[in-house]
Amino acid sequence: MTPGTLTLIGLVLFAVGWLHRVPAIARWDERVFMWLHKPLRRALPLFRRLWHIGTLRGLFVGAGATALFLGWRRGVAILVAYGIVVLGEMTIKRWVGRPRPYETLPDAQMGQPRKPVDSSFPSGDALRAWLLALTLAAWLPAAWFWPLLIIASAVSLGRIALGVHHPLDVISGTGLGFIAAALALWLAAWL
């Protein structure tokens, strides 16, 4: 995918996530969360292992491996793109202040190895997972495309299984991941 296509998809996904501000859609989002959360918890050990990919440490490891094996410009591009996009993500989290599902929904359970300290919207974990998946998919042979997208999808679903994000949080964070990947691809070509 081109950076322009990634940006367009990212903007649409990011905007869809904002629908949680509509009370009726927020209630729907909570129902979808509970519908997914309970069955996904059966795979909790898997999602706890995948949790690391979406963390800041996971991003640094991914960017470092990219720099080592695919060239330093690409590793730096991932980190710079993330640094730019995460400023917006952090600002939005503070401004919106959406509580996490396990804090407000009686049947939701937090199963993440570490308790989150910020608010739920948008998902920074999905942002990081999709940034890595989409940039690596662009730079690695085509055989890597689907496995990388499946891993990013599993990391994103894991945030629901672990009780820390609503579905619209994940969709919006995924959109930010697409935007960050577009920026990283553009930066890597420019550096």
C-alpha positions in Angstrom: 0.0 0.0 0.0 1.2 3.5 -0.7 1.6 6.1 2.0 -1.4 8.0 0.6 -3.6 4.9 0.8 -2.5 4.1 4.3 -3.2 7.7 5.4 -6.7 7.7 3.9 -7.6 4.3 5.6 -6.0 5.6 8.8 -8.0 8.8 8.8 -11.3 6.9 8.2 -10.5 4.4 11.0 -9.4 7.1 13.4 -12.7 9.1 12.7 -14.8 6.0 13.2 -13.4 5.6 16.7 -14.7 9.0 17.6 -18.2 7.7 17.3 -17.9 6.5 20.9 -18.7 10.2 21.8 -22.3 9.5 20.7 -24.1 8.0 23.7 -26.1 5.4 21.7 -22.9 4.3 19.9 -21.0 4.2 23.2 -23.5 1.8 24.6 -23.3 -0.3 21.5 -19.5 -0.2 21.8 -19.8 -1.5 25.4 -22.1 -4.4 24.3 -19.7 -5.4 21.5 -16.9 -5.3 24.0 -18.7 -7.7 26.3 -19.7 -9.9 23.4 -16.0 -10.2 22.4 -14.4 -10.0 25.8 -15.9 -13.2 27.3 -15.0 -15.6 24.5 -11.6 -14.0 23.8 -10.6 -14.5 27.5 -10.4 -18.2 26.8 -7.2 -17.4 24.9 -5.8 -15.2 27.6 -2.4 -16.9 27.8 -1.9 -16.2 24.0 -3.0 -12.6 24.4 -0.7 -12.0 27.3 2.2 -13.2 25.2 1.2 -11.0 22.3 0.8 -8.1 24.7 4.5 -7.3 24.5 4.3 -6.5 20.8 2.0 -3.6 21.4 4.1 -2.1 24.2 6.7 0.7 23.9 9.4 -1.9 24.5 8.0 -4.0 21.6 8.1 -1.0 19.3 11.8 -0.3 20.3 12.7 -3.9 19.7 10.9 -3.9 16.3 12.5 -0.6 15.3 15.9 -1.9 16.4 15.6 -5.1 14.5 14.4 -3.2 11.5 17.5 -0.9 11.7 19.8 -3.9 12.1 18.4 -6.1 9.3 16.7 -3.6 6.9 18.8 -0.5 7.3 19.1 2.2 10.0 17.0 4.7 8.0 14.0 2.4 8.2 14.5 1.9 12.0 14.8 5.6 12.6 11.8 6.3 10.3 9.7 4.0 12.5 10.8 5.8 15.7 10.4 9.3 14.3 6.9 8.6 12.9 5.9 7.1 16.2 7.2 10.1 18.1 5.2 12.5 16.0 1.9 10.5 16.1 2.2 9.5 19.8 2.1 13.2 20.7 -1.4 13.4 19.2 -2.4 10.1 20.8 -1.3 11.2 24.3 -3.0 14.6 23.9 -6.3 12.9 22.8 -6.1 10.5 25.8 -5.8 13.4 28.2 -8.5 15.4 26.6 -11.0 12.6 26.1 -10.3 10.7 29.3 -12.4 7.7 28.4 -12.3 5.1 31.3 -11.1 1.6 30.5 -13.7 -1.2 30.2 -12.5 -3.0 33.3 -13.0 0.2 35.3 -16.7 0.7 34.3 -18.2 -2.5 33.1 -19.1 -5.0 35.9 -18.2 -8.2 34.0 -15.0 -6.9 32.4 -11.8 -8.2 33.9 -8.3 -6.7 33.5 -5.9 -9.5 32.4 -2.9 -7.4 31.2 0.4 -8.1 32.9 0.7 -4.4 34.0 -2.2 -2.1 34.9 -2.5 0.8 32.4 -2.0 4.3 33.8 -3.7 6.3 31.1 -7.2 6.4 29.6 -8.6 4.1 27.0 -9.2 6.1 23.9 -7.4 5.7 21.5 -5.4 2.5 21.8 -1.7 3.2 21.8 -1.1 -0.6 21.7 -3.0 -0.9 18.4 -1.1 2.1 17.1 2.3 0.5 17.8 1.3 -3.0 16.5 -0.1 -1.7 13.2 2.8 0.8 12.7 5.3 -2.2 12.9 3.1 -4.6 10.9 2.4 -2.2 8.0 6.0 -0.8 7.7 7.5 -4.3 7.9 4.9 -5.6 5.4 6.1 -2.8 3.0 9.7 -3.6 3.4 9.8 -7.4 3.6 8.9 -10.0 0.9 5.2 -10.4 0.1 5.1 -13.7 2.0 5.3 -11.7 5.2 2.2 -9.5 4.5 -0.6 -11.7 5.9 1.3 -13.1 8.9 2.2 -9.5 9.9 -1.4 -8.4 9.5 -2.7 -11.4 11.5 -0.3 -10.7 14.3 -1.4 -7.0 14.4 -5.0 -8.0 14.4 -4.4 -10.5 17.2 -2.6 -7.9 19.3 -5.5 -5.5 18.8 -8.1 -8.1 19.7 -6.0 -9.0 22.7 -6.6 -5.5 24.1 -10.3 -6.4 24.2 -9.6 -9.8 25.7 -7.4 -8.2 28.3 -10.2 -5.8 29.3 -8.2 -2.6 28.6 -9.9 -1.2 25.4 -13.3 -0.9 23.9 -13.6 -1.9 20.2 -13.8 1.7 19.0 -10.6 2.5 21.0 -8.8 -0.2 19.0 -10.3 0.9 15.7 -9.1 4.5 16.3 -5.7 3.3 17.5 -5.4 1.1 14.4 -6.1 4.2 12.3 -3.3 6.0 14.0 -1.1 3.0 13.3 -1.9 3.4 9.6 -1.1 7.1 9.6 2.2 6.5 11.5 3.1 3.7 9.0 2.5 6.1 6.1 4.7 8.7 7.7 7.4 6.1 8.4 7.4 4.9 4.8 7.6 8.5 3.6 10.4 9.3 6.0 12.4 6.2 5.1 12.2 7.2 1.4 13.3 10.8 2.3 16.2 10.0 4.7 
